[in-house]
Amino acid sequence: MRRIAAALLRYCGLDALIDEVMVIVSELLTNAVLHSGTAEVALGLSVRDGFLRVTVTDGMPGGAACKDVKQNAESGRGLALVDALVAEHSGSWGTSNNGATTWCDLTIPSVDPSEGPRRWEAS
């Protein structure tokens, strides 16, 4: 899924977001697989209104939230990483009302007007 997301971002000229999106995709998909108890997980990417939206849906109620982690803990920092990356890109993140979908919005970096408009959507 990470490679597919990276290829889509490259194809659409959003190379500047690839590293951050790879971490976000990894963390959100890992959380969905480990904590939802479901066998089906979906990844979505879309661009609207100057934001790249990353969504991970597992279909199971229950929201994702950052937690306090002891310094020597081997896991539990994923959502804090997501939070930091989203903040770095003046975005936001959260879960749907029933918690079945976790989403992140990242501000798309400015584009040189001579490059023309970007129009795409993937899901």
Phi and psi in degrees as GROMACS dihedral restraints (atoms count N, CA, C in turn):
[ dihedral_restraints ]
;  ai    aj    ak    al  type     phi  dphi    fc
    3     4     5     6     1   -62.1    20    10
    4     5     6     7     1   -42.8    20    10
    6     7     8     9     1   -65.7    20    10
    7     8     9    10     1   -38.5    20    10
    9    10    11    12     1   -64.3    20    10
   10    11    12    13     1   -45.9    20    10
   12    13    14    15     1   -60.9    20    10
   13    14    15    16     1   -43.7    20    10
   15    16    17    18     1   -63.0    20    10
   16    17    18    19     1   -41.7    20    10
   18    19    20    21     1   -63.4    20    10
   19    20    21    22     1   -42.0    20    10
   21    22    23    24     1   -62.8    20    10
   22    23    24    25     1   -43.8    20    10
   24    25    26    27     1   -63.3    20    10
   25    26    27    28     1   -42.3    20    10
   27    28    29    30     1   -62.2    20    10
   28    29    30    31     1   -46.3    20    10
   30    31    32    33     1   -58.5    20    10
   31    32    33    34     1   -35.3    20    10
   33    34    35    36     1   -94.1    20    10
   34    35    36    37     1     7.6    20    10
   36    37    38    39     1    77.0    20    10
   37    38    39    40     1    20.6    20    10
   39    40    41    42     1  -104.9    20    10
   40    41    42    43     1    39.3    20    10
   42    43    44    45     1   -56.2    20    10
   43    44    45    46     1   -31.8    20    10
   45    46    47    48     1   -63.4    20    10
   46    47    48    49     1   -17.2    20    10
   48    49    50    51     1  -103.0    20    10
   49    50    51    52     1    -2.9    20    10
   51    52    53    54     1   -58.4    20    10
   52    53    54    55     1   -50.3    20    10
   54    55    56    57     1   -59.0    20    10
   55    56    57    58     1   -46.5    20    10
   57    58    59    60     1   -65.5    20    10
   58    59    60    61     1   -42.9    20    10
   60    61    62    63     1   -66.0    20    10
   61    62    63    64     1   -34.4    20    10
   63    64    65    66     1   -62.3    20    10
   64    65    66    67     1   -41.2    20    10
   66    67    68    69     1   -67.1    20    10
   67    68    69    70     1   -46.0    20    10
   69    70    71    72     1   -61.0    20    10
   70    71    72    73     1   -47.3    20    10
   72    73    74    75     1   -59.7    20    10
   73    74    75    76     1   -46.2    20    10
   75    76    77    78     1   -58.3    20    10
   76    77    78    79     1   -48.7    20    10
   78    79    80    81     1   -67.0    20    10
   79    80    81    82     1   -44.4    20    10
   81    82    83    84     1   -69.4    20    10
   82    83    84    85     1   -40.7    20    10
   84    85    86    87     1   -66.7    20    10
   85    86    87    88     1   -41.2    20    10
   87    88    89    90     1   -60.8    20    10
   88    89    90    91     1   -45.3    20    10
   90    91    92    93     1   -59.7    20    10
   91    92    93    94     1   -43.9    20    10
   93    94    95    96     1   -61.9    20    10
   94    95    96    97     1   -44.8    20    10
   96    97    98    99     1   -68.2    20    10
   97    98    99   100     1   -44.2    20    10
   99   100   101   102     1   -73.8    20    10
  100   101   102   103     1   -35.4    20    10
  102   103   104   105     1  -110.2    20    10
  103   104   105   106     1   -11.3    20    10
  105   106   107   108     1   -87.6    20    10
  106   107   108   109     1   -30.1    20    10
  108   109   110   111     1    76.4    20    10
  109   110   111   112     1    12.1    20    10
  111   112   113   114     1  -106.4    20    10
  112   113   114   115     1   160.1    20    10
  114   115   116   117     1   -97.3    20    10
  115   116   117   118     1    -8.1    20    10
  117   118   119   120     1  -116.8    20    10
  118   119   120   121     1   124.9    20    10
  120   121   122   123     1  -134.2    20    10
  121   122   123   124     1   137.5    20    10
  123   124   125   126     1  -122.9    20    10
  124   125   126   127     1   142.5    20    10
  126   127   128   129     1  -113.3    20    10
  127   128   129   130     1   134.6    20    10
  129   130   131   132     1  -130.0    20    10
  130   131   132   133     1   144.1    20    10
  132   133   134   135     1  -130.7    20    10
  133   134   135   136     1   134.3    20    10
  135   136   137   138     1  -151.1    20    10
  136   137   138   139     1   156.1    20    10
  138   139   140   141     1  -120.1    20    10
  139   140   141   142     1   127.2    20    10
  141   142   143   144     1  -153.5    20    10
  142   143   144   145     1   139.4    20    10
  144   145   146   147     1    52.2    20    10
  145   146   147   148     1    37.7    20    10
  147   148   149   150     1    82.4    20    10
  148   149   150   151     1     9.2    20    10
  150   151   152   153     1  -124.6    20    10
  151   152   153   154     1   145.2    20    10
  153   154   155   156     1   -94.7    20    10
  154   155   156   157     1   123.4    20    10
  156   157   158   159     1  -105.3    20    10
  157   158   159   160     1   128.4    20    10
  159   160   161   162     1  -110.3    20    10
  160   161   162   163     1   125.8    20    10
  162   163   164   165     1  -125.9    20    10
  163   164   165   166     1   141.5    20    10
  165   166   167   168     1  -127.5    20    10
  166   167   168   169     1   122.5    20    10
  168   169   170   171     1  -117.0    20    10
  169   170   171   172     1   128.9    20    10
  171   172   173   174     1  -117.6    20    10
  172   173   174   175     1    -6.1    20    10
  174   175   176   177     1    75.9    20    10
  175   176   177   178     1     2.3    20    10
  177   178   179   180     1  -109.3    20    10
  178   179   180   181     1   131.8    20    10
  180   181   182   183     1   -62.8    20    10
  181   182   183   184     1   150.4    20    10
  183   184   185   186     1   128.2    20    10
  184   185   186   187     1   119.5    20    10
  186   187   188   189     1   -83.6    20    10
  187   188   189   190     1   153.3    20    10
  189   190   191   192     1   -87.5    20    10
  190   191   192   193     1   139.7    20    10
  192   193   194   195     1  -149.7    20    10
  193   194   195   196     1   144.8    20    10
  195   196   197   198     1   -65.8    20    10
  196   197   198   199     1   147.6    20    10
  198   199   200   201     1  -130.6    20    10
  199   200   201   202     1   158.0    20    10
  201   202   203   204     1   -73.7    20    10
  202   203   204   205     1   132.6    20    10
  204   205   206   207     1  -125.3    20    10
  205   206   207   208     1   137.0    20    10
  207   208   209   210     1   -66.3    20    10
  208   209   210   211     1   150.1    20    10
  210   211   212   213     1   -55.8    20    10
  211   212   213   214     1   -37.2    20    10
  213   214   215   216     1   -95.3    20    10
  214   215   216   217     1     9.5    20    10
  216   217   218   219     1   -67.0    20    10
  217   218   219   220     1   145.4    20    10
  219   220   221   222     1   -90.8    20    10
  220   221   222   223     1    -7.8    20    10
  222   223   224   225     1  -150.5    20    10
  223   224   225   226     1   175.6    20    10
  225   226   227   228     1   103.4    20    10
  226   227   228   229     1     2.1    20    10
  228   229   230   231     1  -101.3    20    10
  229   230   231   232     1    -0.3    20    10
  231   232   233   234     1   -58.0    20    10
  232   233   234   235     1   -48.6    20    10
  234   235   236   237     1   -71.4    20    10
  235   236   237   238     1   -27.6    20    10
  237   238   239   240     1   -66.2    20    10
  238   239   240   241     1   -37.3    20    10
  240   241   242   243     1   -63.7    20    10
  241   242   243   244     1   -46.1    20    10
  243   244   245   246     1   -58.3    20    10
  244   245   246   247     1   -46.5    20    10
  246   247   248   249     1   -58.3    20    10
  247   248   249   250     1   -44.2    20    10
  249   250   251   252     1   -66.2    20    10
  250   251   252   253     1   -42.9    20    10
  252   253   254   255     1   -66.3    20    10
  253   254   255   256     1   -40.3    20    10
  255   256   257   258     1   -65.2    20    10
  256   257   258   259     1   -43.4    20    10
  258   259   260   261     1   -62.3    20    10
  259   260   261   262     1   -38.8    20    10
  261   262   263   264     1   -60.6    20    10
  262   263   264   265     1   -27.9    20    10
  264   265   266   267     1  -106.5    20    10
  265   266   267   268     1    25.6    20    10
  267   268   269   270     1    49.5    20    10
  268   269   270   271     1    42.1    20    10
  270   271   272   273     1  -113.6    20    10
  271   272   273   274     1  -161.1    20    10
  273   274   275   276     1  -149.5    20    10
  274   275   276   277     1   166.2    20    10
  276   277   278   279     1  -152.3    20    10
  277   278   279   280     1   161.2    20    10
  279   280   281   282     1   178.6    20    10
  280   281   282   283     1  -165.0    20    10
  282   283   284   285     1  -126.2    20    10
  283   284   285   286     1   156.2    20    10
  285   286   287   288     1   -65.2    20    10
  286   287   288   289     1   169.7    20    10
  288   289   290   291     1   -53.4    20    10
  289   290   291   292     1   -40.4    20    10
  291   292   293   294     1   -94.8    20    10
  292   293   294   295     1    -1.4    20    10
  294   295   296   297     1    82.9    20    10
  295   296   297   298     1     3.2    20    10
  297   298   299   300     1   -75.4    20    10
  298   299   300   301     1   -17.7    20    10
  300   301   302   303     1  -129.8    20    10
  301   302   303   304     1   131.5    20    10
  303   304   305   306     1  -108.1    20    10
  304   305   306   307     1   136.4    20    10
  306   307   308   309     1  -133.9    20    10
  307   308   309   310     1   156.0    20    10
  309   310   311   312     1  -138.2    20    10
  310   311   312   313     1   138.6    20    10
  312   313   314   315     1  -115.2    20    10
  313   314   315   316     1   126.2    20    10
  315   316   317   318     1  -116.2    20    10
  316   317   318   319     1   133.0    20    10
  318   319   320   321     1   -64.9    20    10
  319   320   321   322     1   132.6    20    10
  321   322   323   324     1   -78.1    20    10
  322   323   324   325     1   130.6    20    10
  324   325   326   327     1   -58.4    20    10
  325   326   327   328     1   151.0    20    10
  327   328   329   330     1   -57.9    20    10
  328   329   330   331     1   147.4    20    10
  330   331   332   333     1  -117.1    20    10
  331   332   333   334     1   142.5    20    10
  333   334   335   336     1   -65.2    20    10
  334   335   336   337     1   122.6    20    10
  336   337   338   339     1   -56.5    20    10
  337   338   339   340     1   -24.3    20    10
  339   340   341   342     1   -69.8    20    10
  340   341   342   343     1   -16.6    20    10
  342   343   344   345     1   -78.9    20    10
  343   344   345   346     1   -11.8    20    10
  345   346   347   348     1    83.8    20    10
  346   347   348   349     1   172.4    20    10
  348   349   350   351     1   -76.1    20    10
  349   350   351   352     1   154.9    20    10
  351   352   353   354     1  -106.8    20    10
  352   353   354   355     1   125.4    20    10
  354   355   356   357     1  -131.8    20    10
  355   356   357   358     1   116.9    20    10
  357   358   359   360     1  -166.6    20    10
  358   359   360   361     1   160.8    20    10
  360   361   362   363     1  -155.0    20    10
  361   362   363   364     1   137.3    20    10
  363   364   365   366     1  -135.1    20    10
  364   365   366   367     1   144.1    20    10
